[in-house]
Amino acid sequence: LMKCFYSSSVSEDLGCRRGEFSRKHYGSVELLISSDADGAIQRAGRFRVENGSSGENTDYAPGTWHRTDVHLENPEYHTRWYFKYFLGKVHQNYIGTDAEKNPFFLSVVLSDQNNQRIPQYHSILWRKTGTQKICLPYSPTKTLSVKSILSAMSLDKFEKSPREIFQPEIQKDLLVLEEQEGSVNFKFGVLYAKDGQLTDDEMFSNETGSESFQRFLHLLGDTITLKGWSGYRGGLDTKNDTTGTCSVYTVFQGHEIMFHVSTMLPYSRENKQQVERKRHIGNDIVTIIFQEGEEFSPAFKPSMIRSHFTHIFALVRYNKQNDSYRLKIFSEESVPLFGPPLPSPPVFTNHQEFRDFVLVKLINGEKATLETPTFSQKRQRTLDMLIRSLYQDMMPDLHKGNNMLNRRSFSDVLPESPKSTRKREEARQAEFVRLGQALKLKTTVKGDTTANLATTSFCKKEPWESQSFCSNFPHEVVCADSWGQSLLVSTDAGILLIDDGQPSVQVFDKTLQIKQMNVLEALDLLIARTDKGKDSRILVFRLTAVQKDIETKKTIRSKYDCRENKLERTKGCHLYAINTHHGSELRIVVAIRNKLLLITKKYNSHNASTSTSLLSSPESPVEEFQYIREICLSDPPVVMTLVDGPTGDSDNMICVAYRHQFDLVNESTGESYRLHHVETNRVNFVAAIDVYEDGEAGLLLCYNYICQYRKVYPFSGGSPLVQPSAYDFHFSWNQVPYAVVCAFPYVLAFTTDSIEIRLVVNGNLVHTAVVPELQLVASRSDIYFKATAAVSGSCDSNSKEMSSRSSPQTPTAYEKPEFPLSSLEGEVPCKNLYKIPLSNLVGRSIERPLKSPLAPKVITTTTSSGITSLPVMHSLSLSRMEIKEIASRTRKELLGLLDEPIPKTESAQKLKKVSRRQSDPRKGAIRSSSSDRIISSSFEGCSEGRHLSTSSDPDTSANREESSPSSYPFQLISLYDEDIIDLK
């Protein structure tokens, strides 16, 4: 029974590898040269080639490919903040100039975060270098000033102090600034190439495509008639047929996509270069090359195409024998890395999965291209011009404005003003909201936002989906670590061992206060830091001894029973760290004020693998640890991480954070070297995570809103090479995290009410999950967190309440949003523990179940409390004309132009008829994938077991909670929420 603990568990193996990643999954840069039929070199260029395998002609066994990391990066429904949170709401806009006399604008709004009753300040700083967005927590007792918001954005010095802008028209100008981030709709080129064609003139001269090419076009989208087309046209003529009569169009996850197909564009027999076709495809950032021929025929190279604008080529080949597609990506060298990485081999037999993968890859590729110097410099010049022009237009009006109102420049974000100006302010706010709603409606109808369509796949299981682990957990959690499938938790009631579906077992009583712990199953060790201040100590226990006490149900240990488990010299410690990879030697660095103690434990794999030697060893493992040396620092460390050297012989390092810097300390010599200096006035250190890129050490340095990656090279001549490298990068979180967890390909930031998920290789945002009262519990292997769930007593009242807040009405002056947390009638607040399996995040499956230290579960089959699968009802996409019709009626209602509003029942019947028309495939409606559906109030979603859906409609969560309170306690919302004008 006990032998299971002496070998490393699969979960621990994954935990050790979680910090390992490689950019090689995203291709390698090659010099590609193209030549003509005579062998003469025509053009050459450096491109990053993604092939998914080592060679083009590698043998492969095609099969159905399943993976979970196919995501749109920086999705608009998470990044277009001004449209989502500000437009149509009462908010504040400020204008000022920084110390370099560059104008800037600041927008601040207090809003509810995705219907989760979490009030937050959303702030956007508009500068010529781009926009900076942060979330700040709301406190009813602490006011927030403009100065403190700008200080959080590292803007402390001004040439002119910020002043508030009261003109409602500023909303239109700020919306234009946000649109400079890039279009939400895309145009992609599709070029047909026959077997053996080696020049772009030959490819563009193909009048028609093959049958397999036609099937590929049908897979991409629908063939539409251009004349009279009212949707996104992608630069094509929709009036006079000068760019052809038909094209291919689709809608994918809320984005309209028009394909410039070479065989559908006008063909000229006289013009061999086909200038009309090149005018469109040559000016597309992304182009798909569909190449006929066998695998061994000459392959396409980007240098064959004469275009200075196209940065990404997607080479598609179809294999008739096994009905599969093969994909290869070429990206210009300056394009940043973007996902998803190609599978190995890059062969797809499931055509729908191939379509989704290609569209996600191309959309992410175009967004990444906009960050290249060619495009970013143009965007910066445009932003600078727009901001300076807007500044010149606004400043004269500010000087003419009311002096009393202008005194609000450094007042609270939602200020109180004298009664004499209240009526005037009420009228201004009413006009402000009316204009914002009209702008939002106009932008939606134009199709310049993804808000009019659903933006996620409802039935797709995301890697970060959480599972309910323990319901109604009543204790305050101090720290925890996983032990097999169980969780060892330090609480205010003592140390508890918790397993899914079983009652908790007390291991130590509450006299032992553990502040930090590590469960090392491979070494049969429990390491813990107890108490605080001068009484703090490091304790070490054998897991087998702890398990034996649990099995024999001996008297629960207290603080006084652990005297033999104390490590010497550790009295008064406030922090400790262990090495992640402890296969040969376990290293512990203990911080006692500004002193570091290095303690090691030699690990004999032969002895550890035999149960007899462990059973004969003493109960306390203290004697197995040895003190090595003491290192003195200038200040007590706040964050500490051990970094393994490439040889492990005198090149191991310690990363410490204190004052305004991160330093590297050599474990052997004690010498310290500056790794990174923080320039801001206030520093909130979060973490320093050791990651290993292709075996070479690196560090993710997290502080304030920043996450900085620094490559750490081996020690050379007594000093580490920590100079800036081309591999270094940094990105910003939207909210200050208190913990960061790395699980390649993801890095997760935990805040008080959300989980922000980004990609490690480029820092791009993938998802933001709203979780009320979030507390990270453990993350060494599987991720455990604690959260509050409001179990609703009435789904009808909850739905009405949500819908009443979903449409912004004309507010009274100085009306602050109300955010009831747990005072609503019929709601019972509770806190549950949830688990995100590490195997889901890192894309590996655990082949065998983990051993739990608790007794085996007794599985009983029940019908009353069992989870029944929810019926799936897919929502349907409305056509643009139907959206316009509804929008027109809504606009008239908003402006009071309708004498009698349409009754609710009648409008519901009309929408029902619209849905019926859309559901009929014979009507010729534009096809979209299962992820391209409009949100419907009747959608019930699909989920499995106790998984928490991360992409569900807010109103649906109430229905789920009523049907199964323990299974769906809350929703991690990812869509546009109440900010869309209610079209009911």
KAHUFEN-V757619 format. One record per residue. RES is the residue in one letter. PSI is psi in whole degrees, -180 to 180 (999 if undefined). Layout:
res: <RES & RES>
psi: <PSI & PSI>
This chain:
res: <L & M & K & C & F & Y & S & S & S & V & S & E & D & L & G & C & R & R & G & E & F & S & R & K & H & Y & G & S & V & E & L & L & I & S & S & D & A & D & G & A & I & Q & R & A & G & R & F & R & V & E & N & G & S & S & G & E & N & T & D & Y & A & P & G & T & W & H & R & T & D & V & H & L & E & N & P & E & Y & H & T & R & W & Y & F & K & Y & F & L & G & K & V & H & Q & N & Y & I & G & T & D & A & E & K & N & P & F & F & L & S & V & V & L & S & D & Q & N & N & Q & R & I & P & Q & Y & H & S & I & L & W & R & K & T & G & T & Q & K & I & C & L & P & Y & S & P & T & K & T & L & S & V & K & S & I & L & S & A & M & S & L & D & K & F & E & K & S & P & R & E & I & F & Q & P & E & I & Q & K & D & L & L & V & L & E & E & Q & E & G & S & V & N & F & K & F & G & V & L & Y & A & K & D & G & Q & L & T & D & D & E & M & F & S & N & E & T & G & S & E & S & F & Q & R & F & L & H & L & L & G & D & T & I & T & L & K & G & W & S & G & Y & R & G & G & L & D & T & K & N & D & T & T & G & T & C & S & V & Y & T & V & F & Q & G & H & E & I & M & F & H & V & S & T & M & L & P & Y & S & R & E & N & K & Q & Q & V & E & R & K & R & H & I & G & N & D & I & V & T & I & I & F & Q & E & G & E & E & F & S & P & A & F & K & P & S & M & I & R & S & H & F & T & H & I & F & A & L & V & R & Y & N & K & Q & N & D & S & Y & R & L & K & I & F & S & E & E & S & V & P & L & F & G & P & P & L & P & S & P & P & V & F & T & N & H & Q & E & F & R & D & F & V & L & V & K & L & I & N & G & E & K & A & T & L & E & T & P & T & F & S & Q & K & R & Q & R & T & L & D & M & L & I & R & S & L & Y & Q & D & M & M & P & D & L & H & K & G & N & N & M & L & N & R & R & S & F & S & D & V & L & P & E & S & P & K & S & T & R & K & R & E & E & A & R & Q & A & E & F & V & R & L & G & Q & A & L & K & L & K & T & T & V & K & G & D & T & T & A & N & L & A & T & T & S & F & C & K & K & E & P & W & E & S & Q & S & F & C & S & N & F & P & H & E & V & V & C & A & D & S & W & G & Q & S & L & L & V & S & T & D & A & G & I & L & L & I & D & D & G & Q & P & S & V & Q & V & F & D & K & T & L & Q & I & K & Q & M & N & V & L & E & A & L & D & L & L & I & A & R & T & D & K & G & K & D & S & R & I & L & V & F & R & L & T & A & V & Q & K & D & I & E & T & K & K & T & I & R & S & K & Y & D & C & R & E & N & K & L & E & R & T & K & G & C & H & L & Y & A & I & N & T & H & H & G & S & E & L & R & I & V & V & A & I & R & N & K & L & L & L & I & T & K & K & Y & N & S & H & N & A & S & T & S & T & S & L & L & S & S & P & E & S & P & V & E & E & F & Q & Y & I & R & E & I & C & L & S & D & P & P & V & V & M & T & L & V & D & G & P & T & G & D & S & D & N & M & I & C & V & A & Y & R & H & Q & F & D & L & V & N & E & S & T & G & E & S & Y & R & L & H & H & V & E & T & N & R & V & N & F & V & A & A & I & D & V & Y & E & D & G & E & A & G & L & L & L & C & Y & N & Y & I & C & Q & Y & R & K & V & Y & P & F & S & G & G & S & P & L & V & Q & P & S & A & Y & D & F & H & F & S & W & N & Q & V & P & Y & A & V & V & C & A & F & P & Y & V & L & A & F & T & T & D & S & I & E & I & R & L & V & V & N & G & N & L & V & H & T & A & V & V & P & E & L & Q & L & V & A & S & R & S & D & I & Y & F & K & A & T & A & A & V & S & G & S & C & D & S & N & S & K & E & M & S & S & R & S & S & P & Q & T & P & T & A & Y & E & K & P & E & F & P & L & S & S & L & E & G & E & V & P & C & K & N & L & Y & K & I & P & L & S & N & L & V & G & R & S & I & E & R & P & L & K & S & P & L & A & P & K & V & I & T & T & T & T & S & S & G & I & T & S & L & P & V & M & H & S & L & S & L & S & R & M & E & I & K & E & I & A & S & R & T & R & K & E & L & L & G & L & L & D & E & P & I & P & K & T & E & S & A & Q & K & L & K & K & V & S & R & R & Q & S & D & P & R & K & G & A & I & R & S & S & S & S & D & R & I & I & S & S & S & F & E & G & C & S & E & G & R & H & L & S & T & S & S & D & P & D & T & S & A & N & R & E & E & S & S & P & S & S & Y & P & F & Q & L & I & S & L & Y & D & E & D & I & I & D & L & K>
psi: <-40 & -13 & -25 & -25 & -14 & -19 & 148 & 131 & 162 & -39 & -40 & -36 & -44 & -40 & -36 & -31 & -3 & -28 & 8 & 130 & 168 & 136 & -5 & -21 & -20 & 20 & 174 & 151 & 133 & 152 & 115 & 128 & 133 & 145 & 161 & -172 & -25 & -2 & 3 & 136 & 129 & -58 & 160 & 151 & 156 & 121 & 147 & 123 & 122 & 115 & -13 & -11 & 174 & -31 & 157 & -37 & 21 & 136 & 143 & 155 & 97 & 145 & 171 & 131 & 127 & 126 & 167 & -4 & 38 & 97 & 146 & 132 & 141 & 55 & 144 & -31 & -6 & -19 & -26 & 75 & -42 & -42 & -40 & -48 & -25 & -50 & 128 & 6 & 156 & 120 & 172 & 140 & 136 & 156 & 144 & -179 & 143 & -173 & -25 & 13 & 24 & 127 & 152 & 160 & 145 & 130 & 134 & 135 & 145 & 116 & 164 & 133 & 99 & 45 & 22 & 11 & 41 & 100 & 135 & 151 & 122 & 128 & 137 & 127 & 118 & 117 & 168 & -24 & -8 & -171 & 145 & 128 & 131 & 155 & 139 & 139 & 150 & 134 & 123 & -18 & -17 & 120 & 154 & 127 & 162 & -37 & -41 & -33 & -46 & -34 & -37 & -23 & 17 & 34 & 99 & -22 & 136 & 146 & -37 & 128 & 149 & 142 & 147 & 143 & 129 & -11 & 127 & -25 & -15 & -25 & -39 & -40 & -40 & -33 & -37 & -40 & -41 & -33 & -14 & -12 & -17 & 159 & 150 & -11 & 156 & 152 & 125 & 140 & 147 & 113 & 126 & 129 & 126 & 165 & 129 & -9 & 127 & -4 & 158 & -30 & -40 & -43 & -43 & -14 & 1 & 119 & -40 & 163 & 172 & 177 & -40 & -33 & -40 & -39 & -37 & -42 & -40 & -31 & -38 & -44 & -158 & 144 & 124 & 155 & 126 & -38 & 121 & 4 & 130 & -4 & -164 & 129 & -12 & 35 & 3 & 154 & 122 & 16 & -45 & 7 & 31 & -14 & 26 & 168 & -25 & 163 & 176 & 132 & 148 & 169 & 126 & 117 & 46 & -5 & 130 & 135 & 126 & 129 & 128 & 93 & 127 & -39 & -11 & -15 & 158 & 137 & 138 & 123 & -29 & -32 & 103 & -27 & -10 & 61 & -38 & -39 & -42 & -27 & -33 & -54 & -36 & -18 & 14 & 138 & -35 & 136 & 135 & 130 & 114 & 109 & 127 & 168 & 170 & 169 & -30 & -3 & 161 & 131 & 157 & 146 & 141 & -28 & -9 & -22 & 126 & 93 & 129 & -2 & -36 & 124 & -21 & 131 & 133 & 111 & 121 & 132 & 141 & 134 & 111 & -31 & -44 & 13 & 51 & 160 & 142 & 138 & 142 & 136 & 132 & 124 & 135 & 146 & -34 & -9 & 127 & 161 & 141 & 153 & -178 & 152 & 148 & 146 & 167 & 112 & 161 & 58 & 134 & 121 & -22 & 110 & -34 & -40 & -38 & -44 & -48 & -43 & -47 & -46 & -41 & -42 & -42 & -41 & -47 & -36 & -42 & -39 & -41 & -36 & -33 & -13 & -2 & 157 & -35 & -45 & -37 & -36 & -39 & -43 & -39 & -40 & -40 & -45 & -43 & -44 & -45 & -43 & -42 & -40 & -43 & -37 & -44 & -33 & -33 & -34 & -43 & -37 & -34 & -36 & -29 & -14 & 176 & 129 & -35 & -41 & -35 & -16 & -5 & 10 & -37 & 25 & -176 & 157 & -38 & 86 & 162 & 139 & 166 & 156 & -27 & -27 & 5 & -44 & -41 & -39 & -36 & -45 & -39 & -43 & -38 & -44 & -36 & -47 & -41 & -45 & -40 & -41 & -40 & -39 & -40 & -41 & -43 & -42 & -39 & -44 & -36 & -19 & 19 & 17 & 155 & 8 & -24 & -1 & 157 & 151 & 11 & 166 & 116 & -37 & 3 & 131 & 124 & 152 & -27 & 9 & 135 & 157 & 142 & 127 & -42 & 121 & 149 & 56 & 115 & -9 & 157 & 130 & 130 & -51 & 171 & 166 & 151 & 145 & 98 & -129 & -1 & 176 & 123 & 117 & 132 & 120 & 179 & -13 & 8 & -169 & 121 & 147 & 120 & 134 & 151 & 121 & 3 & 154 & 148 & 151 & 130 & 128 & -46 & 151 & -179 & -3 & -22 & 108 & 103 & 125 & -19 & 138 & 156 & 127 & 117 & 94 & -37 & -31 & 2 & 46 & 147 & 118 & 134 & 145 & 123 & 160 & -165 & 166 & -140 & -22 & -2 & 140 & 162 & 125 & 146 & 136 & 155 & 131 & -35 & -36 & -40 & -40 & -36 & -40 & -37 & -43 & -40 & -7 & 46 & 177 & 136 & 131 & 148 & -180 & -35 & -12 & 1 & 21 & -35 & -7 & 5 & 136 & 137 & 155 & 4 & 9 & 133 & 12 & 148 & -3 & 149 & 162 & 149 & 159 & 143 & -46 & 98 & 47 & -40 & -32 & 133 & 127 & 134 & 127 & 121 & 130 & 121 & 100 & -119 & 17 & 141 & 128 & 127 & 120 & 137 & 161 & 118 & 137 & 114 & 108 & -33 & -46 & -37 & -23 & -7 & 130 & -29 & -41 & -35 & -36 & -28 & -10 & 159 & 157 & -37 & 128 & 17 & -38 & -19 & -9 & 145 & 138 & 133 & -62 & 171 & 137 & 132 & 135 & 169 & -26 & 159 & 134 & 143 & -37 & 142 & 134 & 140 & 135 & 124 & 131 & 165 & -29 & -22 & 4 & 98 & 17 & 15 & 149 & 160 & 125 & 123 & 147 & 127 & 161 & -114 & 34 & 158 & 129 & 153 & 131 & 129 & 123 & -31 & -42 & -21 & 2 & 141 & 148 & 141 & 123 & -45 & 136 & 133 & 125 & -13 & 162 & -43 & 135 & 129 & 97 & 134 & -55 & 160 & 109 & 126 & 123 & 155 & 107 & 111 & 39 & -11 & 137 & 144 & 168 & 135 & 108 & 118 & 124 & 148 & -126 & 1 & 143 & 115 & 130 & 127 & 127 & 132 & 114 & 160 & 159 & 134 & 115 & 29 & -4 & 140 & 150 & 101 & 19 & 160 & 144 & 158 & -18 & -14 & 147 & 169 & 158 & 169 & 140 & 158 & -19 & 147 & 118 & 159 & -9 & 146 & 134 & 132 & 126 & 90 & 133 & 10 & 155 & 127 & 131 & 128 & 122 & -173 & -18 & 17 & 159 & 117 & 122 & 124 & 171 & 140 & -40 & -26 & -4 & 10 & 141 & 136 & -42 & 148 & 116 & 125 & 120 & 112 & 135 & 60 & 137 & 119 & 131 & -50 & 150 & 14 & -43 & -99 & 152 & 124 & 137 & 159 & 139 & 161 & 137 & 132 & 103 & 110 & 141 & -23 & 115 & -28 & -48 & -35 & -40 & -40 & -40 & -42 & -43 & -30 & -29 & -13 & -24 & 112 & 124 & 169 & 116 & 160 & 163 & 137 & 28 & 119 & 142 & 143 & 133 & 79 & 129 & -51 & 17 & -2 & 143 & 135 & 6 & 140 & 113 & 142 & 159 & 131 & 159 & 136 & 159 & 133 & 110 & 131 & -33 & -32 & -38 & -43 & 0 & 21 & 146 & 139 & 120 & -31 & 149 & 148 & 144 & 131 & 139 & -14 & 170 & 153 & 147 & 147 & 111 & 123 & 143 & 122 & 149 & -29 & -41 & 5 & 158 & 122 & 144 & 137 & 142 & 143 & 125 & 102 & 136 & 160 & 151 & 135 & 146 & 164 & -38 & -38 & -37 & -42 & -40 & -45 & -41 & -39 & -43 & -39 & -39 & -42 & -38 & -41 & -37 & 0 & 27 & -11 & 128 & -43 & 112 & 150 & 130 & 152 & -39 & -39 & -42 & -34 & -38 & -38 & -43 & -34 & -40 & -39 & -43 & -38 & -41 & -40 & -30 & -13 & 113 & -17 & -8 & -8 & 23 & 153 & 129 & 145 & 164 & 177 & -15 & 5 & 44 & 147 & 147 & 129 & 142 & -17 & -1 & 132 & -7 & 172 & 131 & 171 & 137 & -129 & 25 & 140 & 124 & 134 & 6 & 84 & 160 & 140 & -40 & -26 & -30 & -33 & -42 & -40 & -40 & -36 & -38 & -35 & 85 & -37 & -16 & -36 & 69 & -30 & 169 & 140 & 94 & 140 & 0 & 172 & 137 & -125 & -4 & -14 & 137 & 131 & 114 & 6 & 999>
